[in-house]
């Protein structure tokens, strides 16, 4: 039996805006995205969101609330990936790491083109503020 992969993404409030990373790997190489990635065996979705945020942005995050579950089978060109997405507050020094070319703070009203369905996740998350 084949099942979808599980990912966790974080909509991080930091420095008066939201944190996006510029992807250094396909798919969507060079596009901006929310920090996030695949859940590893043995960790919770919440732990995965915090780990991925730290790896990609250098920030410690406090999870504030669930934004939603994003499960459209075609949301990721690599295959069926379900994302559990959280609204979070970041603290620390913003530095790109892991598979991120850069990590930057953006005004939510002036976002660059985004990878995957992250524009929808951001819209949904900001509506919960």
C-alpha positions, -999 to +999 in steps of 0.1 A: +000+000+000+013+034-009+003+064+012+010+102+009+041+117+024+037+140+054+052+174+057+051+203+081+052+240+072+055+271+094+041+306+087+065+325+109+058+360+122+091+378+127+105+413+124+072+429+115+065+405+086+066+368+076+096+347+069+101+330+035+130+310+023+143+309-013+145+273-024+178+260-036+165+226-048+138+214-072+109+215-074+104+253-075+141+260-073+147+297-068+111+303-057+102+315-023+084+292+001+074+288+038+100+270+058+091+234+061+098+198+051+091+162+056+083+147+090+109+121+100+100+088+115+098+091+153+090+128+155+057+147+158+045+171+132+050+199+156+086+188+162+091+186+124+079+222+119+102+234+146+132+214+133+127+225+097+123+262+107+155+260+127+174+242+099+162+266+072+160+300+090+181+297+122+150+307+142+135+291+172+097+291+167+068+290+191+038+273+175+007+295+180-020+276+162-028+252+134-034+270+101-047+239+083-041+206+066-033+208+029-039+176+011-047+181-026-029+152-044-014+176-070-001+203-045+035+190-049+049+179-083+070+152-065+039+133-056+011+133-030+023+153+000+001+163+029+012+194+048+002+203+083+008+240+085+012+261+116+012+298+125+043+305+146+063+333+162+101+334+155+129+344+178+166+346+173+188+356+143+175+350+108+201+331+088+196+309+057+206+273+062+200+237+050+183+238+016+176+275+016+195+300-006+182+328+016+158+335+044+141+369+043+112+388+060+084+400+037+055+423+041+024+400+038+009+426+014+039+424-010+049+388-015+070+373-043+057+344-064+055+314-041+061+277-045+035+250-040+002+262-025+020+284+000+001+316-010-031+298+001-015+287+034-003+323+041-038+337+033-054+312+056-029+318+084-032+355+083-070+353+084-066+335+118-047+364+134 
